[in-house]
Amino acid sequence: SWDALRGVLVLAVDDDTDVLLATEAALSARGCFVLLARDLAEALRRIDDTPRFPDVLLIDHWLRATPSGADAATAII
């Protein structure tokens, strides 16, 4: 059920702004709180500015400013 997503904090990282905005729209419509970032540095700033650590990380595998999404995820966690 989509109700399980209500209140979940998601960090979405993608260097494509259109993808980020679509992700935010889809998740917000299901009750999620969404943090958006275009690269690892921005993601870390968003986390620092938020009192709670994200419940879910959605990270594009092919980030231009980071070797890979997996590397970004490792740096975040």
C-alpha positions in Angstrom: 0.0 0.0 0.0 1.2 3.5 -0.8 0.2 4.5 2.8 3.4 2.9 4.0 5.3 5.7 2.3 3.5 8.5 4.3 6.1 10.5 6.3 9.1 8.7 4.8 12.1 11.0 4.2 13.7 10.4 0.8 17.0 11.8 -0.5 17.0 11.8 -4.3 20.3 12.5 -6.0 20.4 12.9 -9.8 22.2 15.4 -12.1 19.1 15.7 -14.3 16.8 18.3 -12.9 13.8 17.0 -14.7 14.3 13.6 -13.1 14.6 15.2 -9.7 11.4 17.2 -10.1 9.5 14.2 -11.4 10.7 12.1 -8.5 9.7 14.8 -6.0 6.3 15.1 -7.6 5.6 11.3 -7.5 6.9 10.8 -4.0 5.3 13.9 -2.5 2.0 12.8 -3.9 2.3 9.6 -1.9 3.1 11.5 1.4 6.9 11.4 1.3 9.1 14.2 2.3 11.8 14.7 -0.4 15.2 16.2 -0.3 16.7 16.9 -3.8 20.4 17.1 -4.7 22.3 17.2 -8.0 25.5 15.8 -6.7 27.2 14.4 -3.6 28.2 17.7 -2.2 24.7 19.1 -2.4 23.3 15.8 -0.9 25.6 16.2 2.1 24.5 19.8 2.6 20.8 18.8 2.4 21.4 16.1 5.1 23.3 18.6 7.3 20.4 21.0 7.0 17.8 18.4 8.0 17.3 17.3 11.6 16.7 13.7 10.6 18.7 11.3 8.4 16.8 10.1 5.2 15.0 6.9 5.5 15.6 6.1 1.8 18.3 7.1 -0.7 17.5 7.2 -4.4 20.7 7.9 -6.3 21.3 7.8 -10.0 24.1 5.4 -10.8 25.7 7.7 -13.4 26.4 11.0 -11.7 28.7 13.4 -13.6 30.4 14.9 -10.5 30.8 11.6 -8.6 32.4 8.4 -9.9 29.2 6.5 -9.4 25.9 6.5 -7.4 27.3 3.6 -5.4 30.3 5.8 -4.4 27.9 8.6 -3.4 25.8 6.2 -1.3 28.9 5.0 0.4 30.0 8.5 1.2 26.5 9.4 2.5 26.1 6.4 4.8 
